[in-house]
Amino acid sequence: MNEPFKHHSNSRLILKEWSELSPGLIAGFTTKNGGISGGPFHTNNLGLHVNDNSEDVAANRRQLAEELGFPLSKWACADQIHQDQIVKVTEELTGFGTTNYDDSIKGTDAFYTNKKNILLTLCYADCVPVYFYAPEQGFAGIAHAGWKGTVKNIAGKMVQLWEMTENIPAASIHAAIGPSIDSCCYIVDDRVVTQVDEALENCPATSTAPYEKISEGQYRLDLKTVNKLLLLQAGVREENIHVSTYCTSCQNDLFFSHRRDKGKTGRMLSFIGVKDEQ
């Protein structure tokens, strides 16, 4: 499989193919490298909620803002709670939570906008980043899909919301599934798998189960594939879905991992936005 997320620098990957869909579109994912954080957050921690030095995190964020050409005042930042709330971002919602987590947009795990010069951002350390773009209509979105958000179908709900409220056909939406923990490193129990089956009950019968039983009550779960199936179920065309091959747990040189690092670790940042090129 061709990896859609390409190295742009030591500190970030870029969804390069999408930059060809529209002038000014920037979408990508940061790595753990290239920042100034110390200890278990070494070095490019972008999460304000993990007990890192907040000044170091702010410096890391300012560096990314400068590199991307999106000032912090134009960022949308969320208080993520592993649920399925989706917020449409306007100018009035930008700038909050960029250096103080308490000011983040509350209880939100997905953003979208049709406004230029706004950068949508969310934090990760194994969960699945799902990116959305409708080039003809100029809408961009991002979702944070841990297993709880995944089984709540946050990815499919973004597609449905765009169809119902923005008149964007599902077939015209492009989606990308970014670096996250893979089935090689992600073991779950019957409780999780039961909810995965319920979320996928409307998928074609020919679809292969996105998990493998390894012992009684234990399964290797592929969250990327679950989200891809939910996108297909919502009407996104398969040729419009890109899936990263990166495993955040395996690739210690590139990514923080909540599971691998036993909860004491930093956060990567997903980002997507469209610059006004005029």
C-alpha positions in Angstrom: 0.0 0.0 0.0 1.3 3.5 -0.9 1.8 5.6 2.2 -0.2 8.8 1.8 1.5 10.7 4.6 4.9 11.9 3.4 7.8 13.3 5.4 7.9 17.1 5.0 10.4 17.7 7.8 11.7 16.0 11.0 8.6 17.3 12.9 5.7 16.6 10.6 4.1 14.5 7.8 2.0 16.0 5.0 -0.9 14.5 3.1 0.8 15.5 0.0 -1.7 14.2 -2.6 -4.4 16.5 -1.1 -2.4 19.6 -1.8 -3.0 18.9 -5.4 -6.8 19.0 -4.9 -6.9 22.6 -4.0 -4.4 25.5 -3.9 -3.6 26.4 -0.3 -4.8 23.2 1.3 -2.5 22.0 4.1 -3.2 18.7 5.9 -0.9 16.6 8.0 0.3 15.0 11.2 3.1 15.9 13.5 5.8 13.5 14.8 7.4 13.4 18.2 10.6 15.0 17.0 11.8 18.6 16.5 10.5 20.3 19.6 11.9 21.4 23.0 9.9 19.3 25.5 11.9 17.1 27.9 11.4 13.9 29.8 8.7 11.5 28.5 7.5 14.3 26.2 10.7 14.4 24.3 10.6 16.5 22.2 7.7 17.7 20.1 4.7 17.3 22.4 1.7 19.4 21.2 -0.7 18.3 24.0 -1.4 20.8 26.8 -3.3 18.2 29.0 -0.5 15.7 29.7 1.4 17.5 32.5 4.2 18.7 30.3 5.6 22.2 30.9 3.0 24.4 29.3 5.6 26.9 28.1 7.4 24.2 26.2 4.1 23.0 24.6 3.3 26.6 23.7 6.7 27.0 22.1 6.2 23.8 20.1 2.9 25.0 18.9 4.2 28.4 18.0 7.0 26.7 15.9 4.4 24.6 14.0 2.2 27.7 13.5 5.1 29.6 12.0 6.1 26.6 9.7 2.5 26.2 8.5 1.7 29.9 8.1 -1.3 29.6 10.4 -0.9 31.8 13.5 -2.2 30.4 16.8 -5.0 33.0 16.7 -6.5 31.1 13.7 -6.3 27.6 15.3 -9.3 25.6 16.5 -8.5 23.5 19.5 -10.7 21.0 21.4 -11.2 19.5 24.8 -11.4 16.0 23.5 -13.6 13.4 25.4 -13.7 10.3 23.1 -17.3 11.0 22.1 -18.9 12.1 18.8 -19.7 15.8 19.0 -18.9 17.7 15.8 -18.5 21.5 15.7 -18.6 23.8 12.7 -15.8 26.3 13.2 -16.2 30.0 12.4 -13.7 32.8 13.0 -15.4 33.4 16.4 -14.3 30.0 17.6 -10.6 30.3 16.7 -7.7 31.1 19.0 -9.2 29.4 22.1 -7.2 26.6 23.8 -4.0 27.3 21.9 -1.8 28.0 25.0 -4.4 27.3 27.8 -6.2 23.9 27.6 -9.0 25.2 29.8 -10.1 27.6 27.1 -10.5 24.8 24.4 -13.8 24.2 22.7 -15.5 21.8 25.2 -16.5 18.2 24.7 -15.6 18.1 21.1 -13.9 15.3 19.0 -14.4 16.7 15.4 -14.2 20.0 13.6 -15.1 21.2 10.2 -15.2 24.5 8.4 -15.6 26.1 5.0 -13.7 29.3 6.0 -10.2 29.9 4.7 -7.2 30.7 7.0 -8.5 28.5 9.8 -6.5 25.6 11.0 -8.4 22.7 12.5 -6.3 20.8 15.1 -6.8 17.7 17.3 -4.4 15.7 19.5 -3.5 12.0 19.4 -1.3 9.3 20.9 -2.7 6.1 19.2 -6.3 7.1 18.3 -7.3 7.4 14.7 -7.2 10.8 12.9 -9.8 11.0 10.1 -9.5 13.8 7.6 -12.2 15.1 5.3 -12.1 17.3 2.3 -14.8 18.4 -0.2 -12.7 20.2 -2.9 -15.7 21.5 -5.0 -17.5 22.9 -1.9 -14.4 24.0 0.0 -15.1 22.2 3.2 -12.4 20.6 5.4 -12.8 18.5 8.5 -10.9 16.4 11.1 -12.1 13.8 13.6 -10.5 12.1 16.6 -11.6 8.4 16.6 -10.5 6.3 19.5 -12.4 3.1 19.9 -15.2 4.9 21.6 -15.6 7.5 19.0 -15.2 4.9 16.3 -18.1 2.8 17.5 -20.1 5.9 17.9 -19.4 6.4 14.1 -17.9 9.8 14.4 -16.4 9.4 10.9 -19.8 8.4 9.3 -21.6 11.2 11.2 -19.3 13.8 9.7 -20.2 12.6 6.2 -23.9 12.5 7.1 -23.7 16.0 8.6 -22.2 17.4 5.4 -24.8 15.7 3.3 -27.8 16.9 5.5 -26.7 20.4 6.4 -24.2 21.5 3.8 -25.6 19.7 0.7 -22.3 17.9 0.0 -22.9 14.4 -1.6 -20.9 11.7 0.2 -19.5 10.5 -3.2 -17.7 13.8 -3.6 -16.0 13.7 -0.2 -12.3 12.7 0.1 -11.2 11.1 3.4 -7.9 10.1 4.8 -7.1 7.9 7.8 -3.8 8.9 9.5 -1.2 7.3 11.6 -2.6 5.4 14.6 -2.1 2.2 16.5 -2.4 -0.8 14.3 -3.8 -4.3 14.9 -0.3 -5.6 15.6 -0.2 -3.6 18.9 -3.9 -3.2 19.7 -5.5 -5.9 21.8 -9.1 -5.5 23.0 -11.8 -7.6 24.7 -15.3 -8.9 23.9 -16.9 -5.6 25.2 -15.1 -3.6 22.5 -15.6 -6.1 19.7 -19.3 -6.4 20.4 -19.7 -2.6 19.9 -17.6 -2.8 16.7 -19.9 -5.4 15.3 -22.9 -3.3 16.2 -21.4 -0.2 14.5 -20.7 -2.2 11.3 -24.1 -4.0 11.1 -25.0 -2.2 7.9 -21.7 -3.0 6.1 -21.7 -5.4 3.2 -21.7 -9.0 4.2 -18.6 -9.5 2.1 -16.6 -7.2 4.3 -13.8 -9.0 6.3 -14.0 -8.6 10.0 -11.6 -5.9 11.1 -10.3 -8.0 14.0 -8.7 -11.3 14.7 -9.4 -13.6 17.7 -6.1 -14.5 19.3 -7.5 -16.2 22.5 -10.7 -16.4 24.5 -12.0 -12.9 24.9 -8.9 -11.3 23.2 -8.7 -9.8 19.7 -6.4 -7.8 17.6 -8.4 -4.8 16.4 -7.7 -2.8 13.3 -9.3 0.6 14.1 -8.2 2.1 10.8 -10.2 -0.5 8.9 -13.2 0.0 11.1 -13.2 3.7 10.2 -12.7 2.9 6.5 -15.7 0.6 6.6 -17.8 3.2 8.3 -16.8 5.8 5.7 -17.8 3.3 3.0 -21.1 2.6 4.8 -21.7 6.4 4.8 -21.3 6.6 1.0 -17.7 7.8 0.6 -16.2 6.1 -2.5 -13.3 3.7 -1.8 -11.1 5.4 -4.4 -11.5 8.6 -2.3 -10.2 7.0 0.9 -6.5 7.0 1.8 -5.2 4.9 4.7 -1.8 5.4 6.4 0.4 2.4 7.0 2.1 4.0 10.1 1.6 2.3 13.5 2.1 4.8 16.3 2.9 2.0 18.8 5.5 0.2 16.6 7.3 3.3 15.3 8.9 4.7 18.5 11.3 6.8 16.4 8.4 8.9 15.0 5.4 8.8 17.4 4.2 9.0 20.9 2.0 6.0 22.0 -0.3 5.9 25.0 -0.3 2.1 25.1 3.4 1.6 24.4 4.5 4.4 26.8 2.0 3.3 29.5 0.1 6.5 29.6 3.0 8.9 30.3 3.7 10.4 26.9 3.1 13.4 24.6 0.7 14.0 21.9 0.9 14.4 18.1 -1.3 17.0 16.3 -3.5 16.5 13.3 -4.1 19.7 11.2 -6.0 20.7 8.2 -6.8 24.1 6.7 -7.0 26.1 3.5 -5.0 29.3 3.1 -6.4 32.2 1.1 -3.8 32.4 -1.6 -4.8 35.8 -2.9 
